[in-house]
Amino acid sequence: MNGHARVAIYSCILNAALVGIKLGLSNVSGSLALKADAIHSLADVVSSLAIFVGIVISGRKTKTFPEGLYKVENLVALFSSFFIFYAAFEIVHEAFVGESIDVIRHIPLVTGGILASMVVAFLFSRYELKVGLKVGSPSLVADAKHVTTDLLSSVVILAGVYTTWLGYSVDRYVAVFVAIIVVRMGYQIFIDAIKVLLDATLDYPTLDGIRRLALDHPGVSEVVNVGGRSSGRFKFVEMTLTTDERLLSRAHDHMSRLEEEILDQWPSIDRILIHYEPEQKDVRYIAVPLKDYAKDLQDHDPVIDDHFGEAPFFALIALSKQDGTVSVHEFIENPYKDLEHRKGIKAAELLGSFGVDEVRSRVSMEGKGASYALEALQIEIEPTDAETLGQLIAEVGASTE
């Protein structure tokens, strides 16, 4: 049995003990109010048993519910709010409809018993609330607030005892005031449970904080959306973002670190699902290996090199996705052309650092190291029949028409 399930059992035992104490005090004093309060505590026993069952069931996983019955706790919290409403009704009913008592017997004993039950109930409610908030259990939190209604009803009864002893009857007005507080408390628990059962989103400060953290994280260029929901004491977050990382392994590492940072800052979150996709650009960059280059294509049209890794230069062609215009963006010198090994791989990594989306080649690169490197960098390889840079520019422009 886990910790919060054990607390629910303690609540059952405490409320059962309070039923016995209040019934005993009712018999000794002749107070109908104490008898009604004993019935109220009996309702608490039923509520606590329901909470215990909810906590135990919520962690069970079946074929039909593979993620667990998380929302059972919220359903139990919802029913617990009805018990609170019933408690408020009992207070008002006893204040206005209950039989008037002219003489209360054994006032010191009754006072001591009521005060003792109030102290025990208060201490336990603080303990239960602390555990409920720590583990994020809505049913324990609801039950802790429900125990507070016992204190309020006990105050009403204690006031009724002494006002009766003094010959005044103001307890009914105090009862109305207490009933309003009790109904307000039950209403808040009711609304919180309904929000979760209807899959209401997580609070805005949490989602906004996650969005800000993601935007400041390396490798993240844009946060498309962030959403989350509560299910029982568990919280789930789902987000979609774009990354400027070309290597899938690097992007995965960035997302793993981002997930760890979110869990460190918001430990109550149970699960995070991050969808990431490459950054969408307005310009597509196409690279082609060249034997030489020229600042002005009208003076000289550079020849395309058939050897990718050994090419002295690469031309970077910019293709606008908006208007389809094609232009030479820049020429890149290949510092790896004289290497004995891995020159093609190094050239591919060089183009990747410039944000190249596509490489045009006159010869097949299949089975070569450069081909695998370009594939890993998510750079496409397309064949071309063009012999010069000018012809390639014309070919790219024609393909957009």
C-alpha positions in Angstrom: 0.0 0.0 0.0 1.5 3.4 -1.0 1.7 6.4 1.3 -1.4 8.3 0.1 -3.6 5.1 0.2 -2.4 4.6 3.8 -3.5 8.2 4.7 -7.0 7.5 3.2 -7.3 4.5 5.6 -6.2 6.7 8.5 -9.0 9.1 7.5 -11.5 6.2 7.6 -10.4 5.2 11.1 -10.4 8.8 12.4 -13.9 9.5 11.1 -15.2 6.2 12.5 -13.8 7.1 15.9 -15.4 10.6 15.7 -18.8 8.9 15.0 -18.5 6.9 18.2 -17.4 9.9 20.3 -20.2 12.2 19.0 -22.8 9.5 19.5 -21.6 9.0 23.0 -21.6 12.7 23.8 -25.1 13.0 22.3 -26.4 10.2 24.6 -24.8 11.8 27.6 -25.9 15.4 26.9 -29.2 14.8 25.1 -28.2 17.1 22.3 -29.8 16.4 18.9 -27.2 18.6 17.3 -24.4 16.2 18.4 -26.5 13.3 17.1 -26.8 15.0 13.7 -23.1 15.7 13.7 -22.4 12.1 14.4 -24.4 11.3 11.3 -22.3 13.8 9.4 -19.1 12.0 10.5 -20.7 8.8 9.3 -21.0 10.3 5.9 -17.3 11.2 6.2 -16.5 7.5 6.8 -18.3 6.7 3.6 -16.4 9.5 1.8 -13.0 8.3 3.1 -13.7 4.8 2.0 -14.6 6.0 -1.5 -11.4 8.0 -1.6 -9.3 4.9 -0.6 -11.0 2.8 -3.3 -10.4 5.6 -5.8 -6.7 5.9 -5.0 -6.2 2.1 -5.2 -8.1 1.8 -8.5 -6.5 4.9 -10.2 -3.1 3.2 -10.4 -4.4 -0.1 -11.9 -3.7 -0.7 -15.6 -5.8 -3.0 -17.8 -6.0 -3.8 -21.5 -9.0 -1.4 -21.8 -7.2 1.3 -19.8 -3.4 0.8 -20.5 -2.5 4.2 -19.0 -4.3 3.5 -15.8 -7.6 4.8 -14.3 -6.2 8.2 -13.4 -9.4 10.1 -13.4 -11.1 7.8 -10.8 -9.6 10.1 -8.1 -11.2 13.1 -9.6 -14.4 11.3 -9.9 -14.1 10.5 -6.2 -13.3 14.1 -5.4 -16.5 15.1 -7.3 -18.5 12.8 -5.1 -16.7 14.1 -2.0 -17.9 17.6 -2.9 -21.5 16.3 -2.7 -20.8 15.1 0.8 -19.6 18.6 1.6 -22.8 20.1 0.2 -24.7 17.6 2.3 -22.8 18.7 5.4 -23.8 22.3 4.7 -27.4 21.2 4.4 -27.1 19.4 7.7 -25.8 22.5 9.5 -28.6 24.7 8.2 -31.2 22.0 8.8 -30.1 21.5 12.4 -30.0 25.3 13.0 -33.5 26.0 11.7 -35.5 22.8 11.8 -34.0 20.8 14.6 -35.7 20.6 18.0 -34.8 23.3 20.5 -33.0 22.0 23.6 -33.6 23.9 26.8 -31.1 22.1 29.0 -27.8 20.5 27.9 -26.4 18.0 30.5 -22.8 17.5 31.4 -21.6 20.7 29.7 -17.9 20.3 30.8 -17.7 16.8 29.4 -19.5 17.8 26.2 -17.1 20.8 25.8 -14.0 18.7 26.4 -15.2 16.1 24.0 -16.0 18.6 21.2 -12.7 20.4 21.7 -10.7 17.2 21.7 -12.4 16.0 18.5 -11.7 19.4 16.9 -8.0 19.3 17.7 -7.6 15.8 16.4 -9.6 16.6 13.2 -7.5 19.8 12.6 -4.2 18.1 13.1 -5.1 15.2 10.8 -6.5 17.6 8.1 -3.2 19.5 8.0 -1.3 16.2 7.7 -3.6 14.9 5.0 -3.5 18.2 3.1 0.3 18.1 3.2 0.4 14.6 1.9 -2.2 15.3 -0.8 -0.4 18.3 -2.1 2.9 16.5 -2.1 1.7 13.5 -4.1 -0.8 15.6 -6.1 -3.8 13.6 -5.0 -7.0 15.6 -5.6 -9.1 13.2 -3.5 -6.8 13.5 -0.5 -6.9 17.3 -0.8 -10.7 17.3 -1.1 -10.9 15.0 2.0 -8.6 17.3 3.9 -10.8 20.3 3.1 -13.8 18.2 4.0 -12.4 17.5 7.4 -12.3 21.3 7.9 -16.1 21.3 7.6 -16.1 19.1 10.7 -14.3 21.8 12.6 -16.8 24.5 11.4 -19.8 22.3 12.4 -18.3 21.6 15.7 -17.9 25.4 16.3 -21.6 25.8 15.5 -22.5 23.0 17.9 -20.2 24.3 20.7 -21.7 27.8 20.2 -25.2 26.3 20.4 -24.4 24.5 23.6 -23.3 27.7 25.4 -25.9 30.0 24.0 -28.5 27.5 25.2 -26.8 27.4 28.6 -26.9 31.3 28.6 -30.5 31.4 27.5 -29.8 32.9 24.0 -30.3 31.4 20.6 -27.9 32.9 18.1 -26.4 29.6 16.9 -28.8 29.5 13.9 -27.2 32.7 12.5 -23.7 31.3 13.0 -24.9 28.1 11.3 -25.9 30.1 8.2 -22.5 31.8 8.1 -20.7 28.5 8.4 -22.9 26.9 5.8 -21.9 29.6 3.3 -18.2 28.8 3.9 -18.8 25.1 3.6 -20.7 25.5 0.3 -18.0 27.7 -1.1 -15.4 25.0 -0.2 -17.4 22.3 -1.8 -18.0 24.4 -4.9 -14.3 24.8 -5.5 -13.6 21.1 -5.1 -16.6 20.4 -7.5 -15.2 22.8 -10.1 -11.7 21.5 -9.9 -12.9 17.9 -10.4 -15.1 18.8 -13.3 -12.2 20.6 -15.1 -10.1 17.5 -14.9 -12.9 15.1 -15.9 -13.6 17.3 -18.9 -9.9 17.5 -19.8 -9.4 21.2 -19.0 -5.9 22.5 -19.9 -3.1 23.1 -17.3 -2.9 26.5 -15.8 -1.5 29.3 -18.0 1.6 30.1 -15.9 2.8 26.5 -16.2 2.3 26.3 -19.9 3.8 29.8 -20.5 6.8 28.9 -18.4 7.4 25.7 -20.4 7.1 27.7 -23.7 9.6 30.3 -22.5 12.0 27.6 -21.3 11.8 25.8 -24.7 12.4 29.0 -26.7 15.6 29.6 -24.7 16.8 26.1 -25.3 19.6 25.4 -27.9 18.3 23.8 -31.1 14.8 25.2 -30.8 13.9 27.8 -33.3 10.1 28.0 -32.7 7.5 26.6 -30.3 4.4 25.9 -32.5 2.1 25.0 -29.6 2.1 23.8 -26.0 -0.8 21.9 -24.3 -1.4 20.0 -21.2 -4.0 18.3 -19.1 -4.5 16.8 -15.6 -5.7 13.3 -15.1 -6.0 12.5 -11.4 -2.8 13.4 -9.7 -0.9 13.1 -12.9 -0.1 15.9 -15.4 0.6 15.4 -19.1 2.3 17.9 -21.4 2.5 17.8 -25.2 4.3 20.3 -27.3 5.3 20.8 -31.0 8.3 22.8 -32.0 10.7 23.3 -34.9 14.5 22.8 -34.7 17.3 24.2 -36.7 19.4 21.0 -36.2 20.0 19.0 -39.3 21.4 15.9 -37.6 18.6 13.8 -36.1 20.8 12.6 -33.3 21.7 16.1 -32.3 18.0 17.2 -32.4 17.1 14.2 -30.2 19.8 15.1 -27.7 18.5 18.7 -27.5 14.9 17.4 -26.9 16.0 15.0 -24.2 17.8 17.7 -22.3 14.8 20.0 -22.7 12.6 17.3 -21.3 14.9 16.9 -18.3 14.9 20.7 -17.6 11.1 20.8 -17.7 10.8 17.9 -15.3 13.3 19.5 -13.0 11.4 22.8 -12.9 7.9 21.2 -12.8 8.3 17.8 -10.9 4.5 17.3 -10.7 4.5 16.6 -14.5 4.3 12.9 -15.1 4.9 12.7 -18.9 6.1 15.0 -21.7 5.6 14.3 -25.4 7.7 16.5 -27.7 7.1 16.6 -31.4 9.8 18.3 -33.4 10.3 19.0 -37.1 12.8 20.7 -39.3 12.6 24.5 -39.5 10.7 25.7 -42.5 12.7 28.1 -44.6 11.6 30.6 -47.3 14.6 29.9 -49.3 15.9 26.5 -50.5 19.6 26.3 -51.0 21.0 24.0 -53.7 24.8 23.3 -53.8 26.8 22.1 -56.9 30.5 21.2 -57.1 32.5 23.4 -59.5 36.0 23.2 -61.1 36.3 27.0 -60.8 34.1 30.0 -60.2 33.4 33.5 -61.5 32.1 36.7 -59.9 30.2 37.5 -63.1 28.6 34.6 -65.0 28.4 36.8 -68.2 32.2 36.8 -68.3 32.7 33.1 -67.5 30.3 30.2 -66.8 32.0 27.8 -64.3 32.1 24.1 -65.2 30.4 21.5 -62.9 32.9 19.1 -61.3 32.0 15.4 -61.4 34.0 14.7 -58.3 32.1 15.9 -55.2 34.8 15.7 -52.5 37.7 16.9 -54.8 35.8 19.9 -56.2 37.7 23.1 -55.5 34.5 25.1 -55.1 30.8 24.8 -54.5 28.2 27.2 -55.8 25.3 27.9 -53.4 22.1 28.6 -55.4 19.2 30.3 -53.7 15.7 29.3 -54.8 12.9 31.5 -53.4 9.8 29.6 -52.4 7.7 32.7 -52.6 8.3 33.9 -56.1 10.5 31.1 -57.6 13.5 33.3 -58.4 16.9 31.6 -58.7 20.2 33.3 -58.0 23.8 32.5 -57.0 23.9 33.1 -53.3 27.7 32.6 -52.8 30.7 30.5 -53.8 32.2 28.2 -51.1 35.8 27.1 -51.3 36.4 23.5 -50.4 39.3 23.2 -47.9 39.1 19.4 -47.8 39.7 18.7 -51.6 43.3 17.5 -51.0 42.7 15.1 -48.1 43.6 11.5 -48.6 40.5 10.1 -46.8 37.0 11.3 -45.9 37.2 14.4 -48.2 33.6 13.7 -49.4 32.3 13.4 -45.9 34.0 16.6 -44.8 32.7 18.4 -47.8 29.2 17.2 -47.0 29.5 18.5 -43.4 30.8 21.8 -44.8 27.7 22.2 -46.9 25.5 21.2 -43.9 27.0 24.1 -41.9 25.8 26.5 -44.6 22.3 25.3 -44.4 22.3 23.5 -47.8 19.0 21.6 -48.6 20.0 19.9 -51.8 23.0 18.8 -53.8 23.0 18.5 -57.6 25.4 16.0 -59.1 26.2 14.8 -62.7 27.3 11.4 -61.5 25.7 8.9 -59.1 26.9 9.2 -55.5 25.3 5.9 -54.4 27.4 3.8 -52.0 29.9 6.6 -51.3 30.7 8.1 -47.9 29.6 11.5 -49.0 26.2 10.1 -49.9 25.7 8.7 -46.4 26.9 11.9 -44.8 24.5 14.0 -46.9 21.6 11.6 -46.0 22.4 11.9 -42.3 22.4 15.7 -42.7 19.0 15.4 -44.4 20.4 17.0 -47.6 18.8 15.6 -50.7 20.8 14.4 -53.7 19.4 15.1 -57.2 20.9 14.2 -60.6 21.5 16.9 -63.2 22.5 16.9 -66.9 23.8 20.5 -66.8 27.5 20.9 -67.6 27.9 24.5 -66.3 26.5 26.6 -63.5 24.5 28.7 -65.9 22.8 25.7 -67.4 22.0 24.4 -63.8 20.5 27.8 -62.9 18.3 27.6 -66.0 17.4 24.0 -65.1 16.4 24.9 -61.6 14.4 27.9 -62.8 12.5 25.8 -65.4 11.6 23.2 -62.7 9.7 25.9 -60.7 7.6 27.0 -63.6 
